[in-house]
Amino acid sequence: MRIVRYKVSSDTPSAVPTDHRAHWGLQLPNGMVNVASGDPFDGGLADTGEPAEVAELLAPVQPTSILCIGLNYAAHAAEGGKSAPERPVLFMKTPTAVQRPGGSILLPRRLLSTRVDYEAELVVVIGKPCKNVSRADALDYVLGYTCGNDVSARDWQRGGGGGQFCRGKTFDTFAPLGPAIVTTDELGDAGDLRITTTLGGELLQDSRTSDLIFDVPTLVEFLSASTTLAAGTVIFTGTPSGVGFARTPPRWLLPGDEVTVEIEGIGKLTNPVVEEEADGLTHWTLPAE
């Protein structure tokens, strides 16, 4: 099952205002979408067989929380001069950072950043509440997987966050998700999928999820330990090598760029890059290095 969220066209004739809210849909093999009934986090979805009038794809989940894992590919840790961690490195983004497929990544201008980076990631979607889950049972709590881009303002992440990642990681639009949630029964084992980032037609990240230091069952076990993961929690599992800060010269996201994250069996997540509109506002900046 490939689950999407979408909006109907504002031009669709209807006397019911709620017809313009987000809808659940099921994506067919030909790319078309059928209207789905139900809720994937409460009883599941059913295919109505009715073609959906999709005006705009939304992120396939509006997360209850966004948990992110750093340094989870050995080659990525090495390119940053770090050793492989002994346990998962956790940070968070706020749910307001989510962006839809095709929506713009905004380069921050109110808090000025000139070092915005891309990070392709396999994202896990938790389907039901879980706490103290064993590794053996972890996948029973996973609804499915989607593509994510852990967009990162490296200057604020490293120099303006007081030693914490969150300031540089959770600007608006810094968590693109999509295009669909592919359920575990359809995707199968997510432990060996090709994952890539293409920027301006150039392939910059190219790896496989088999290179994860901590695989998905291990992450669910670790993150649910003494902690409840609500249904709708998403887990960004880490990015492979090839990120912008580690290239020579560094490759930062620029206005006019288009970045595509692709994961085998899930699809492509593409987002254009534009500057945030912040005219007339007082800008906060970091000291020059």
C-alpha positions, -999 to +999 in steps of 0.1 A: +000+000+000+012+035-010-004+061+012-006+098+002-022+129+016-036+155-008-057+185-013-085+188-038-087+217-062-100+249-048-121+250-080-139+217-072-176+226-069-188+217-034-211+232-007-190+215+020-160+236+031-143+206+046-139+191+011-108+213+009-090+198+039-063+171+036-075+138+023-060+103+025-054+085-008-039+053-021-015+056-050-019+030-077+009+014-097+001+037-127+007+068-104-030+077-101-046+081-067-078+066-054-098+081-025-092+062+008-116+058+037-105+055+073-073+065+091-040+047+088-033+054+125-068+043+137-082+011+121-064+015+087-074+026+052-096+011+026-096+018-011-130+033-022-122+027-059-131+064-065-104+084-084-091+113-064-090+148-076-055+156-065-047+193-067-016+191-045+003+163-028+009+170+009+036+154+031+022+119+036+021+123+073+017+153+097+041+140+124+033+140+160+070+143+166+102+142+145+131+122+159+164+124+140+195+102+142+229+117+134+261+100+123+243+068+114+264+059+082+300+051+089+312+069+057+292+101+067+307+101+102+342+097+087+337+126+062+329+148+092+359+136+111+339+117+136+341+081+149+311+058+146+290+063+177+285+037+203+248+044+206+223+064+184+228+101+184+194+118+188+182+153+180+148+166+170+129+188+146+096+205+153+065+193+133+062+228+118+094+221+098+076+197+075+074+205+038+054+188+011+067+172-021+073+201-046+071+227-019+100+251-016+129+248+008+133+283+022+168+296+028+166+315+062+170+352+060+155+364+093+182+343+110+206+345+081+222+313+069+246+310+040+254+273+046+222+253+041+229+217+033+209+187+020+207+152+037+188+123+020+173+100+046+151+069+049+122+080+072+103+055+094+066+062+102+054+047+135+019+033+131+008+028+167+019+038+201+049+019+214+071+019+245+099-004+256+096-024+223+121-052+217+142-052+186+125-085+176+090-068+177+100-033+165+087-036+130+052-046+142+049-009+152+061+005+119+034+016+094+059+022+066+086+043+051+090+075+032+118+098+018+130+127+039+155+155+035+171+166+068+178+201+056+205+217+078+218+252+083+253+242+092+263+277+104+235+278+130+239+241+137+275+244+147+280+281+157+247+294+167+229+267+186+247+267+219+261+232+213+227+218+202+217+208+167+180+220+169+184+257+159+201+248+126+178+218+119+143+230+125+137+262+104+104+261+085+105+238+054+136+219+068+119+185+069+105+177+034+087+143+034+072+122+006+060+114-018+042+085-002+043+062+028+051+027+015+038+002+040+061-025+054+041-053+037+046-037+003+082-025+006+095-055+025+129-053+041+142-017+042+176-028+052+192-027+017+177+001-004+196+025-027+194+061-015+205+091-035+205+129-037+206+147-070+212+185-070+209+204-103+212+171-122+244+161-104+244+129-083+259+139-049+249+112-025+247+075-035+246+048-009+225+019+005+206+016+037+227-016+044+254+009+055+234+021+084+253+017+117+220+013+136+192-004+116+155+004+119+146-023+145+175-011+166+164+025+164+128+017+173+140-003+203+164+025+214+140+054+209+110+036+226+131+027+256+114+043+287+097+066+261+063+065+244+064+069+206+030+082+196+014+070+164+025+094+137+060+098+151+086+099+123+122+089+126+148+103+102+174+075+102+205+094+092+222+104+060+250+088+039+282+105+028+283+131+001+267+160+020+275+196+010+297+206+038+321+177+032+327+185-005+356+205-019+346+232-023+315+229-001+282+227-020+255+248-002+219+250-014+213+282-035+183+300-048+171+283-080+184+249-070+162+218-072+171+189-049+158+153-053+160+126-027+153+091-042+150+058-023+145+025-041+110+012-038+096+044-023+101+071-049+114+106-055+110+137-032+118+169-052+119+204-037+130+237-053+151+261-032+142+298-027+151+326-003+128+334+026+110+367+023+122+388+052+124+424+038+122+450+065+130+427+094+160+429+117+183+401+107+202+381+132+236+369+119+265+349+132+300+363+135+321+358+105+345+329+108 
